[in-house]
Amino acid sequence: MTVSMCRACGNFCRVQVEVEDGRLTKVSGDPSDPVYKGFSCIRGISQPAFYNHPDRLLHSMKRQADGSYAPIPASQALDEIAARLAEIRDHHGVRAVANYWGMMSVNNAGTIPFAEAFMRAFGSPMTFNAATIDKPGRAIAQAMHGVWQAPRPVYEDPEAILLIGLNPLTSFQAMPMGNPGRWYLEHLAAGMKLIVIDPRRSDIARRATIHLQNRPGTDAAVIGAMIRIIIEEGLYDREFIAENVDGLDAMRAAVAAFDPRRSAEFAGLEADDLIAAARILGSARRGGAISGTGPSLSGSSTVIEYLALCLDTLCGRYQRAGDLVRAPGVLLTERPAIAQAIPPRPAYGFGETMRATGFRASAMGMPTGVLADEILLDDDERPRALISCGGNPANAWPDEGKAVAALQSLDLLVQIDPWMSSTARLAHYVIAPKLAYETPASTARRENSARFATPNYAYEESFAQYFPTLLQPPPGSDLIEEWQAYLGLAQRLGLTLELPAGDGQTVTFGPGDHPTSDDLVEFFSRGSRVPLAEVKQHPDGAFFPGEPLYVKPKTPGWTGKLDIGNPDVMADLTAVGESLGSPAPATPDYPFRLLCRRVMATFNSSFHDVSTLRGRPYNPVYMHPDDMETLALAPGQMVEIESRSASVRAVVESDAHLRRGTISVVHGYGKCDDEADPRAAGFNVNRLLGGTYERYSGQPLMSNVPVAVRGLAPAA
């Protein structure tokens, strides 16, 4: 038995791994870890089924003339792909080559840095990522708002926490790393107040001090009313605002229309609950507001993320000069903590213009939600080649029909994937990668997720560990790491890749360089507070406290301030306030609102297998039992869901935790096949989406979508 780090998602649980005769046989939580305390989710403990799965790709594949696939040596595949990329570049320009990385890029620390370095060296601005169709507003809002140069200690002895459309008990997002269920139970028992805004009474909402079960799409009205109460009742931190923040008057004017009782009526809430929640949050000096994918997919990700930041800034929930910084890090370069603000920077509308839609890059990157439109554009420089890694665009991109048509139209589609996923079945080449335990890693991954302004590190002291390679690839296989695919393509094209090392210095990888996986672990930790070599001397990991790190006072003459009055967001907020007295537009043909949800068994479009799904390989559509009774529907019955864009078939199930008039579905399921039985592999809800985009990021509306539901065959 060996201790390692799970990389099935960004929680990075420390686990115990058993290997017999070169095969992964068991993964379980490590009870000796002081934070995870034996916790690992179903995805983590099911990893042996994926490593040993008969459908796992052990060789790269090439599509044949008849549409079938045949194995091809990885080196030969890279030769052919590089030649094809050069041909496309020479005939159509560098913009004709695009890259996309998805959330399973967490499998390997080198993937994203090498992918982006490859695109820079190639000269193409067309690099896209899954975050711009997930939560682009987080980075955009931070750019608009500015960043405090000391930690925002949301999870250090919090008095109150606000979760907006977020269920960390199943998503493990925006939470302190560890066991989220235990953490919330312990802190609620210690007196912490938990406020949850969510149209569904989710797992975390059922533990809340106050659950504001609002109508979908009304989050801005609820938070706007909270901010008005905090300002009017003087609950904000006047001293912190006066010294470090601009925009208070603009915010006060923008929320003036958000009378709490009027806002509560608009959102379908009890006014007293909204007012009580605002007073709890306004009175708390420790804690914070965190927004999830619910509001992000339901309207403007940027507006909600910005308002969440403004709530914390109004209340001054940041560390100040002299405060002790907890767990400042081990395997990354030590960064000073300073009690001052980095002012706002350009947030959106810069860089390359998407010809089909006019959207441009944002602080989160290029707008993935409109990439299919760009590929389908009748333009000589439209993307004709796409390298896709760590994601499944055919299932993840909005408007499945358009996404699949775009992928099929490419002259070259390369999918880096351990499975013949929906996207792999459309690709010209499928590069088979190693999986996580077949590569080394270190806890620098956790530290990087816990840098200042990202409040999700749970260790009280600085802990670090190196994890060696535990498994060799299966006998007879031909597997490479994802980053090796990008480096191999660069070398064949005569390109030199430039990447920042851990110390911020640029390191180059040219045609004659052949770094090992361990070289990369060292590379990303170069200049760390504690040398990686010293950490390696502790196979089970260790605490490396070092000298205490305290927040330094503001630099003399520093003038940077945070901004809570961004003109664009204030205009959007004013428009919401003006709509409070108007009823929502009637949609009699589409009387239900489709909401997204997550389940612990899957990670976006990954881990859809019986080993994690425990016997149900599909995603049902959940409805309130009273709505089911009105439509004469029975659990397990087949239904048709129709939006303005398309219709799909699904299996309906009952969920009394929903608001009436809403239905709820998990994204990422299904096959690109109109005749596929939704009981076999589920259905892709993205077929129903498309046509409405956030102005800041180009993110499509992927939740709070008007739909109709009709019964089909009775339950099996």
Backbone hydrogen bonds, N-H to C=O, Kabsch-Sander energy under -0.5 kcal/mol:
donor,donor_aa,acceptor,acceptor_aa,energy
2,T,17,V,-2.7
4,S,15,V,-2.8
6,C,13,C,-3.2
12,F,9,C,-1.0
15,V,4,S,-2.4
15,V,13,C,-0.5
16,Q,28,S,-3.5
17,V,2,T,-3.5
18,E,26,K,-2.8
20,E,23,R,-2.5
23,R,20,E,-2.0
25,T,18,E,-2.7
25,T,23,R,-0.5
26,K,18,E,-1.4
27,V,45,I,-0.5
28,S,16,Q,-2.2
29,G,38,G,-0.5
30,D,14,R,-1.7
33,D,30,D,-1.5
37,K,33,D,-1.5
38,G,30,D,-1.8
39,F,36,Y,-1.8
45,I,41,C,-2.3
46,S,42,I,-1.1
47,Q,44,G,-1.3
49,A,46,S,-1.3
50,F,46,S,-0.9
50,F,47,Q,-0.7
51,Y,47,Q,-2.6
52,N,48,P,-2.1
53,H,50,F,-0.9
56,R,53,H,-1.6
57,L,418,P,-3.0
60,S,72,I,-0.5
61,M,430,V,-2.6
62,K,70,A,-2.5
63,R,428,H,-2.6
64,Q,68,S,-3.8
67,G,64,Q,-2.0
70,A,62,K,-2.1
72,I,60,S,-2.4
77,A,73,P,-2.6
78,L,74,A,-2.5
79,D,75,S,-1.9
80,E,76,Q,-2.4
81,I,77,A,-2.7
82,A,78,L,-2.6
83,A,79,D,-2.0
84,R,80,E,-2.1
85,L,81,I,-2.7
86,A,82,A,-2.4
87,E,83,A,-1.9
88,I,84,R,-2.4
89,R,85,L,-2.7
90,D,86,A,-2.5
91,H,87,E,-1.8
92,H,88,I,-2.7
93,G,89,R,-2.2
96,A,93,G,-1.4
97,V,94,V,-1.8
98,A,385,A,-2.7
99,N,126,M,-2.2
100,Y,387,I,-2.7
101,W,128,F,-1.6
102,G,389,C,-2.5
104,M,390,G,-2.4
105,S,102,G,-1.5
106,V,103,M,-1.4
107,N,104,M,-1.8
108,N,105,S,-1.3
111,T,108,N,-1.2
114,F,110,G,-2.1
115,A,111,T,-2.5
116,E,112,I,-2.6
117,A,113,P,-2.0
118,F,114,F,-2.4
119,M,115,A,-1.9
120,R,116,E,-2.0
121,A,117,A,-2.5
122,F,118,F,-2.5
123,G,119,M,-1.5
124,S,119,M,-1.4
127,T,125,P,-2.0
128,F,99,N,-3.2
129,N,366,M,-0.5
130,A,101,W,-1.8
132,T,129,N,-1.1
133,I,130,A,-1.9
134,D,131,A,-1.2
135,K,131,A,-1.5
138,R,135,K,-1.2
139,A,135,K,-0.5
140,I,136,P,-1.7
141,A,137,G,-3.1
142,Q,138,R,-1.9
143,A,139,A,-1.9
144,M,140,I,-2.1
145,H,141,A,-2.5
146,G,142,Q,-2.8
147,V,342,I,-1.9
149,Q,340,Q,-2.9
154,V,152,R,-2.6
156,E,153,P,-1.3
157,D,155,Y,-0.9
159,E,286,R,-2.1
160,A,286,R,-1.4
161,I,193,K,-2.2
162,L,288,G,-2.6
163,L,195,I,-2.7
164,I,290,I,-2.6
165,G,163,L,-0.7
165,G,197,I,-3.2
170,T,167,N,-2.0
171,S,167,N,-2.1
172,F,168,P,-1.2
177,M,456,N,-1.5
179,N,35,V,-0.7
183,W,179,N,-2.4
184,Y,180,P,-2.4
185,L,181,G,-2.1
186,E,182,R,-2.6
187,H,183,W,-2.2
188,L,184,Y,-2.5
189,A,185,L,-2.1
190,A,186,E,-1.1
191,G,188,L,-1.4
192,M,187,H,-2.6
193,K,159,E,-2.5
195,I,161,I,-2.9
195,I,193,K,-0.5
196,V,210,I,-2.2
197,I,163,L,-2.7
198,D,196,V,-0.6
198,D,212,L,-1.7
201,R,657,H,-3.4
202,S,200,R,-2.1
206,R,202,S,-1.8
207,R,204,I,-1.3
208,A,205,A,-1.2
209,T,194,L,-2.1
210,I,194,L,-1.8
212,L,196,V,-3.1
212,L,210,I,-0.6
213,Q,211,H,-1.0
214,N,212,L,-1.8
215,R,267,A,-2.4
218,T,215,R,-1.5
222,V,218,T,-1.8
223,I,219,D,-2.8
224,G,220,A,-2.5
225,A,221,A,-1.8
226,M,222,V,-1.9
227,I,223,I,-2.7
228,R,224,G,-2.1
229,I,225,A,-2.3
230,I,226,M,-2.5
231,I,227,I,-2.4
232,E,228,R,-3.1
233,E,229,I,-2.6
234,G,231,I,-1.3
235,L,230,I,-2.3
236,Y,230,I,-0.8
237,D,314,L,-3.2
238,R,236,Y,-1.3
241,I,237,D,-2.5
242,A,238,R,-2.6
243,E,239,E,-1.7
244,N,240,F,-2.4
245,V,241,I,-2.0
246,D,562,L,-3.3
251,M,247,G,-2.4
252,R,248,L,-2.8
253,A,249,D,-2.2
254,A,250,A,-2.1
255,V,251,M,-2.0
256,A,253,A,-0.8
258,F,255,V,-1.8
259,D,257,A,-1.9
263,S,259,D,-3.1
264,A,260,P,-2.4
265,E,261,R,-2.1
266,F,262,R,-2.1
267,A,263,S,-2.1
268,G,264,A,-0.9
268,G,265,E,-0.7
269,L,264,A,-3.0
271,A,269,L,-0.5
273,D,270,E,-0.6
274,L,270,E,-1.7
275,I,271,A,-2.7
276,A,272,D,-2.4
277,A,273,D,-2.4
278,A,274,L,-2.2
279,R,275,I,-2.1
280,I,276,A,-2.1
281,L,277,A,-2.4
282,G,278,A,-2.8
283,S,279,R,-1.6
284,A,280,I,-0.7
284,A,281,L,-0.7
288,G,160,A,-1.4
290,I,162,L,-2.9
292,G,164,I,-3.0
294,G,165,G,-1.9
296,S,292,G,-1.0
297,L,293,T,-2.5
298,S,294,G,-0.9
299,G,295,P,-0.9
301,S,296,S,-0.5
301,S,299,G,-0.8
304,I,300,S,-1.8
305,E,301,S,-2.3
306,Y,302,T,-2.5
307,L,303,V,-2.4
308,A,304,I,-2.2
309,L,305,E,-2.0
310,C,306,Y,-2.4
311,L,307,L,-2.2
312,D,308,A,-1.6
313,T,309,L,-2.5
314,L,310,C,-3.0
315,C,311,L,-1.4
316,G,313,T,-1.3
317,R,312,D,-2.5
318,Y,316,G,-2.2
319,Q,151,P,-2.2
322,G,551,V,-3.0
323,D,320,R,-2.3
325,V,549,L,-3.2
326,R,324,L,-0.6
327,A,460,E,-0.8
333,T,502,G,-0.5
338,I,149,Q,-2.0
338,I,336,P,-0.5
339,A,552,K,-2.8
340,Q,338,I,-2.3
341,A,560,G,-0.7
342,I,147,V,-3.4
345,R,143,A,-2.2
349,G,361,A,-1.3
350,F,361,A,-1.6
354,M,359,F,-3.2
355,R,353,T,-0.7
357,T,354,M,-0.5
358,G,354,M,-3.2
361,A,350,F,-1.8
361,A,352,E,-0.6
362,S,365,G,-1.7
363,A,347,A,-2.5
365,G,362,S,-1.4
366,M,127,T,-0.8
368,T,366,M,-1.1
370,V,367,P,-1.5
371,L,368,T,-1.8
374,E,370,V,-1.6
375,I,371,L,-2.4
376,L,372,A,-2.0
377,L,374,E,-0.8
379,D,377,L,-1.7
382,R,379,D,-1.8
384,R,96,A,-3.1
385,A,96,A,-2.0
386,L,412,L,-2.3
387,I,98,A,-2.0
388,S,386,L,-0.6
388,S,414,V,-3.2
389,C,100,Y,-2.4
390,G,416,I,-1.1
395,N,392,N,-2.0
396,A,392,N,-2.1
397,W,393,P,-2.4
399,D,686,N,-1.6
400,E,686,N,-0.5
402,K,399,D,-0.5
403,A,399,D,-2.6
404,V,400,E,-3.1
405,A,401,G,-2.0
406,A,402,K,-2.3
407,L,403,A,-2.4
408,Q,404,V,-2.6
409,S,405,A,-1.2
410,L,406,A,-0.6
410,L,407,L,-0.9
411,D,384,R,-1.8
412,L,384,R,-1.8
414,V,386,L,-2.8
415,Q,413,L,-0.5
415,Q,429,Y,-2.5
416,I,388,S,-3.1
416,I,414,V,-0.5
417,D,415,Q,-0.7
417,D,431,I,-1.9
421,S,419,W,-1.7
425,R,421,S,-2.1
426,L,423,T,-1.8
427,A,423,T,-0.6
427,A,424,A,-1.0
428,H,413,L,-2.3
429,Y,413,L,-1.7
430,V,61,M,-2.7
431,I,415,Q,-2.0
432,A,430,V,-0.6
434,K,480,I,-1.6
438,E,435,L,-1.9
439,T,436,A,-2.0
441,A,467,F,-2.4
443,T,465,Q,-2.0
445,R,442,S,-1.5
447,E,443,T,-2.1
448,N,444,A,-2.5
449,S,445,R,-1.2
450,A,446,R,-0.7
450,A,447,E,-1.2
451,R,448,N,-0.8
454,T,451,R,-1.9
456,N,454,T,-2.0
463,F,461,E,-0.7
464,A,542,A,-2.2
467,F,441,A,-3.2
470,L,437,Y,-1.9
471,L,437,Y,-2.0
477,S,474,P,-2.0
478,D,58,L,-3.0
480,I,432,A,-1.4
484,Q,481,E,-0.6
485,A,481,E,-1.2
485,A,482,E,-0.8
486,Y,482,E,-1.3
487,L,483,W,-2.5
488,G,484,Q,-2.7
489,L,485,A,-2.1
490,A,486,Y,-2.4
491,Q,487,L,-2.6
492,R,488,G,-1.8
493,L,489,L,-1.5
494,G,491,Q,-1.0
495,L,490,A,-3.1
497,L,509,F,-2.6
499,L,497,L,-0.5
499,L,507,V,-2.7
501,A,505,Q,-3.2
502,G,523,F,-2.2
504,G,501,A,-2.1
507,V,499,L,-3.0
509,F,497,L,-2.4
513,D,510,G,-1.8
520,L,516,T,-1.4
521,V,517,S,-1.6
522,E,518,D,-2.2
523,F,519,D,-2.7
524,F,520,L,-2.7
525,S,521,V,-0.7
525,S,522,E,-0.7
526,R,523,F,-1.1
528,S,525,S,-1.8
529,R,332,L,-1.7
530,V,330,V,-2.2
534,E,531,P,-0.7
535,V,531,P,-1.7
536,K,532,L,-2.4
537,Q,533,A,-0.6
537,Q,534,E,-0.9
538,H,535,V,-2.0
541,G,538,H,-2.5
542,A,464,A,-2.0
544,F,462,S,-3.6
550,Y,548,P,-0.6
551,V,323,D,-2.6
552,K,337,A,-3.5
558,W,555,T,-2.3
562,L,244,N,-2.8
563,D,145,H,-2.5
564,I,246,D,-2.8
570,M,566,N,-2.8
571,A,567,P,-2.0
572,D,568,D,-1.9
573,L,569,V,-2.9
574,T,570,M,-2.5
575,A,571,A,-2.0
576,V,572,D,-1.8
577,G,573,L,-2.4
578,E,574,T,-2.1
579,S,575,A,-0.9
579,S,576,V,-0.8
580,L,577,G,-1.0
582,S,579,S,-1.6
590,Y,587,T,-1.6
592,F,707,V,-2.5
593,R,661,G,-1.9
594,L,592,F,-0.5
594,L,705,V,-2.9
595,L,663,I,-2.8
597,R,665,V,-1.2
602,T,599,V,-1.0
603,F,606,S,-1.7
606,S,603,F,-1.6
609,D,607,F,-1.6
612,T,609,D,-1.3
613,L,609,D,-3.0
614,R,610,V,-1.4
615,G,610,V,-0.6
616,R,613,L,-1.2
621,V,651,V,-2.9
622,Y,620,P,-0.6
622,Y,664,S,-2.8
623,M,653,E,-2.2
624,H,662,T,-0.6
627,D,624,H,-0.5
628,M,624,H,-2.1
629,E,625,P,-2.3
630,T,626,D,-2.1
631,L,627,D,-1.8
632,A,629,E,-1.1
633,L,628,M,-3.1
636,G,652,V,-3.3
637,Q,634,A,-2.1
638,M,713,A,-1.3
639,V,650,A,-3.0
640,E,710,R,-3.0
641,I,648,V,-2.8
642,E,708,A,-2.5
643,S,646,A,-3.0
648,V,641,I,-2.3
650,A,639,V,-2.3
652,V,637,Q,-2.7
653,E,621,V,-2.4
655,D,623,M,-2.8
658,L,655,D,-1.4
659,R,199,P,-0.6
662,T,659,R,-1.4
663,I,593,R,-2.5
664,S,622,Y,-1.9
665,V,595,L,-2.3
667,H,597,R,-0.7
670,G,681,A,-1.9
673,D,671,K,-2.5
676,A,673,D,-1.3
680,A,677,D,-2.0
681,A,677,D,-1.2
682,G,678,P,-1.1
685,V,683,F,-0.9
687,R,684,N,-1.8
688,L,685,V,-2.0
689,L,686,N,-1.3
690,G,701,L,-0.6
694,E,699,Q,-2.8
698,G,694,E,-2.1
701,L,692,T,-2.4
702,M,297,L,-1.9
702,M,700,P,-0.6
703,S,297,L,-1.5
704,N,594,L,-2.1
705,V,594,L,-1.5
707,V,592,F,-2.8
708,A,642,E,-2.5
710,R,640,E,-2.3
712,L,638,M,-2.9
716,A,636,G,-0.7
